[in-house]
């Protein structure tokens, strides 16, 4: 089964548990694998940098890491089999890079029902599925 599972976490979601956590946790428990939560924070465009504090990116990353750590604390897995990281940049690029860096064999990503803009512009889930070097599980709720 899967030994290294990445779960993409959207911290802007209002639900109690991240989309896909239940499925990723079940797979990690069943296969004796490790689970890594990954959140990608957007980078502030350079044109807006003069309007935000100098340490804005660092504070944003710290808040994201604290939120991920709170989720990790609630996960029923041994400490050595769960971890979390916050990255900054483009969602699918950073998520795929983390999967490669961590040598993941499965990426679990939540998705919403497609709307017209998704058909015209594409979605992060679709791009992750197309370009991942490992298996991808897309969870719709």
Backbone torsions as a table, in degrees:
resi	resn	phi	psi	omega
1	UNK	NA	-165.5	-177.1
2	UNK	-82.6	131.5	-177.6
3	UNK	-105.4	-23.4	-178.4
4	UNK	-135.9	103.7	-173.3
5	UNK	-112.4	128.5	174.9
6	UNK	-104.6	133.5	174.0
7	UNK	-114.3	119.4	175.6
8	UNK	-75.0	125.0	-176.6
9	UNK	-115.2	123.4	175.0
10	UNK	-98.3	106.9	-176.5
11	UNK	-75.0	-7.5	177.1
12	UNK	-85.4	-11.7	176.9
13	UNK	-65.4	142.4	-177.1
14	UNK	-91.3	-7.3	-178.9
15	UNK	-69.6	157.4	-176.8
16	UNK	-64.4	-42.9	-179.2
17	UNK	-114.7	144.5	178.1
18	UNK	-59.9	145.3	177.6
19	UNK	-61.3	126.5	178.8
20	UNK	95.3	-8.0	-178.3
21	UNK	-61.7	-43.7	-178.9
22	UNK	-59.0	-44.8	-178.8
23	UNK	-69.3	-43.6	-179.9
24	UNK	-64.5	-41.2	179.5
25	UNK	-65.6	-41.1	178.5
26	UNK	-61.3	-43.4	179.0
27	UNK	-66.6	-39.2	178.9
28	UNK	-65.1	-42.8	179.4
29	UNK	-66.6	-44.8	-176.9
30	UNK	-63.3	-41.3	-176.4
31	UNK	-95.8	0.1	-177.6
32	UNK	68.4	27.4	-175.6
33	UNK	-93.1	177.4	178.3
34	UNK	-102.0	148.1	-179.6
35	UNK	-119.2	130.2	178.9
36	UNK	-124.9	121.8	176.4
37	UNK	-87.6	135.3	-179.4
38	UNK	-130.6	127.3	173.6
39	UNK	-119.8	137.7	178.0
40	UNK	-113.0	120.4	177.8
41	UNK	-92.6	136.6	178.2
42	UNK	-69.2	149.7	177.4
43	UNK	-87.8	136.3	178.2
44	UNK	-71.9	127.0	178.4
45	UNK	-59.3	146.7	-176.6
46	UNK	-57.5	-31.0	-178.6
47	UNK	-67.2	-19.9	-180.0
48	UNK	-99.8	-4.4	-174.0
49	UNK	-59.4	-31.5	-179.3
50	UNK	-73.0	-12.3	-178.3
51	UNK	-99.7	-4.2	-179.8
52	UNK	-118.4	155.0	178.6
53	UNK	-59.9	154.4	-177.4
54	UNK	-59.9	-32.9	-178.2
55	UNK	-98.5	21.9	-176.9
56	UNK	-57.9	-48.2	-178.8
57	UNK	-61.7	-40.6	179.9
58	UNK	-66.7	-42.3	178.2
59	UNK	-65.2	-40.6	178.3
60	UNK	-62.1	-44.1	178.4
61	UNK	-64.4	-39.8	179.4
62	UNK	-65.4	-43.1	177.6
63	UNK	-62.3	-41.2	178.9
64	UNK	-63.8	-43.7	-179.8
65	UNK	-64.3	-39.2	177.7
66	UNK	-64.1	-40.8	178.1
67	UNK	-65.4	-41.0	177.9
68	UNK	-65.7	-40.1	179.1
69	UNK	-63.0	-35.4	177.3
70	UNK	-66.1	-39.0	177.4
71	UNK	-67.3	-44.7	179.6
72	UNK	-57.2	-41.0	-178.4
73	UNK	-62.2	-27.1	-178.5
74	UNK	-88.8	-4.9	-176.8
75	UNK	-86.1	132.1	-177.2
76	UNK	-85.9	72.4	174.5
77	UNK	-142.7	152.2	175.0
78	UNK	-59.2	148.6	-175.4
79	UNK	-55.6	-36.0	-178.3
80	UNK	-73.6	-8.5	-179.5
81	UNK	-109.1	11.7	178.1
82	UNK	-140.9	141.6	179.8
83	UNK	-155.8	171.5	-179.8
84	UNK	-151.0	150.3	175.8
85	UNK	-148.0	147.7	174.4
86	UNK	-112.6	133.6	178.7
87	UNK	-121.9	167.2	178.2
88	UNK	-127.6	137.0	178.8
89	UNK	141.3	-153.1	177.6
90	UNK	-76.6	138.4	-172.1
91	UNK	-58.4	-60.0	-174.6
92	UNK	-68.4	-35.3	179.3
93	UNK	-63.3	-48.1	-178.0
94	UNK	-68.6	-38.5	179.2
95	UNK	-65.2	-43.3	178.4
96	UNK	-67.6	-35.1	177.5
97	UNK	-67.1	-41.0	177.5
98	UNK	-63.8	-40.2	178.1
99	UNK	-61.5	-41.1	178.3
100	UNK	-69.7	-44.9	-178.9
101	UNK	-63.3	-38.8	-176.7
102	UNK	-88.8	-4.6	-179.2
103	UNK	60.3	45.4	-179.9
104	UNK	-69.7	147.6	173.9
105	UNK	-110.5	-0.2	174.3
106	UNK	-153.8	135.8	172.1
107	UNK	-116.0	126.6	175.9
108	UNK	-106.7	125.4	-177.4
109	UNK	-134.6	136.1	176.7
110	UNK	-82.4	152.7	178.7
111	UNK	-142.6	152.8	175.7
112	UNK	-100.8	170.3	174.4
113	UNK	-65.7	135.2	-176.6
114	UNK	-65.8	143.4	172.8
115	UNK	-116.0	173.2	-174.6
116	UNK	-55.8	-39.0	-178.6
117	UNK	-63.6	-29.6	177.2
118	UNK	-65.7	-36.5	179.2
119	UNK	-69.1	-32.1	-179.2
120	UNK	-84.9	-39.8	-174.7
121	UNK	-105.2	-22.0	-176.1
122	UNK	91.3	166.2	178.6
123	UNK	-121.4	162.3	177.4
124	UNK	-62.3	-42.0	-179.6
125	UNK	-58.9	-43.4	-179.6
126	UNK	-62.6	-42.1	-179.5
127	UNK	-67.5	-39.5	177.9
128	UNK	-62.9	-44.1	178.6
129	UNK	-60.2	-43.1	-177.1
130	UNK	-67.9	-35.9	-169.4
131	UNK	-110.2	-4.7	-178.7
132	UNK	-67.2	144.1	177.0
133	UNK	-93.8	8.9	178.6
134	UNK	-138.2	-180.0	178.2
135	UNK	-67.3	150.9	178.5
136	UNK	-132.6	132.2	174.7
137	UNK	-111.9	119.1	178.1
138	UNK	-100.8	124.3	-177.8
139	UNK	-108.9	125.0	175.2
140	UNK	-113.3	134.8	179.0
141	UNK	-126.9	NA	NA
